[in-house]
Amino acid sequence: MEITMQITKTDAVVSLDLATVFNRYTLVYTATVPVRCTMTYTEDAGERTEEFFLEAGEHMHFPSYMDGYLLHKHANAALSMTVRTISHDCGEFALHDFSVDTVPVLAEKTFFFENDRYRVGVELCWGGGLSYLEDKLCPVEGLGNILNNFDTGRLIQQSYYGIGEPPYVRGEFMGQSWGYNPVQGGDRGNHKSKLIEARVSEHEVYVKCRPRDWGHDGGTTYAYMENWYRLDGDYLIVDNRFVDFSGWTHPMAGQEVPAFYTVSYLNNYYWYDGDKPWTDDALSVKSDLPFWPDDWPYCTFSPKKGNTELWSAFVDDNGYGLGLYTPNVSRTVAGRHMYDASKDPAAVSCNYIAPLRAIQLKCFKPVTYSYFITAGQLSDIRARFKARKDEISNTAWNEY
């Protein structure tokens, strides 16, 4: 198949006429501008149409599961596709190839991978966020999964903040008006984000999703999130990518990079608050953190000038816990919600960390960053982050 056309803000229709069973479709294309597409196909219940977005580029590949992939649904035939520009009046689009195939479902809910140190769960039905992390060397009786996964907002996951003015229609959360907030797991009503793609190799798990808009009960977004998860000895390393296709102009905002939740049991929050980073200088601790919205100043930690030791951790009274290190952040917010020392990952109580970086989301421009996670005794957590402190820079943020 080779179709080349001029595209505008009006739908151009491409006939596919492909009568075969599938649960995944793949496009190979060239586009001079970002593109919004729909595909119409048939399944047992009749015709369905689903929407997707394409970045500009030459000979780009876009694979996507159909909407019912995790429910083991299959389409019977691909009928047609529409193509239009998003923010440009016109552009050029070439469809080099359109193919479909049937692939096995990795897992209906959680896909697990592991090494000698950790067992990690990727929540495929919640956009591929991290819902499970078990430390095989954990010394604490009864502590299995260290992460809280109470709802779609309680994963280790990507979350961003954008426009709050028209043409955007604000949502609502906890009695407050809520702006554009793409969240990897889903929305406040526990509606699931759509899984676009998942790949597993020997050393890596890759996922891509179309996130929900947190403040809208059932609202989706015009965006994609991607994650690459790698286990490397005592470390879990996560690379992230986000692209917004809304066409809106977003304000500068403090972005959670990432949103990070643990079980309530890890009650003490540690961080470095000095001006001699990576010298094993004394750490600071708070063992009485409240729910972060209730006392925002007390839960906000801004580093001193020159401090690059920007990791933090929640640990128990014996110094065991979980640490997060995202280099090149501006400050960190942390807190405890309904603290009760529960070890239950599904409990309403939880702990929260969000390294923050001021970023203005720019449509069609990817946001990328990486971070480290490690578990163990506090001294080991610090030593591991120090050993790899120069491997991740996150300097792409400096362009925003």
Secondary structure, DSSP 8 states (H G I E B T S, - for coil): --EEEEEESS-EEEEEEE-S-BSEEEEEEEESS-EEEEEEEEETTEEEEEEEEE--EEEEEEEEE-TTGGGT--BSEEEEEEEEESSSSEEEEEEEEEEEE----S-SSEEEEE-SSEEEEEEGGGTTEEEEEEETT--STT--B-B--SSTTSSBEEE-----STTS--EEETTEEE---EESSB-TT--B-EEEEEEE-SSEEEEEEE-EETTSTT-B-SEEEEEEEEEETTEEEEEEEEEE-S-----EEEEEEEEEEE-TT--EEEE--SSSTTTT---EEES----GGGGTTTTEE---TT----EEEEE-TTSEEEEEE-TT-SEEEEEEES------TTSS-EEEEEEEEEEE--TTS-EEEEEEEEEEEHHHHHHHHHHTTTS---GGGGG-
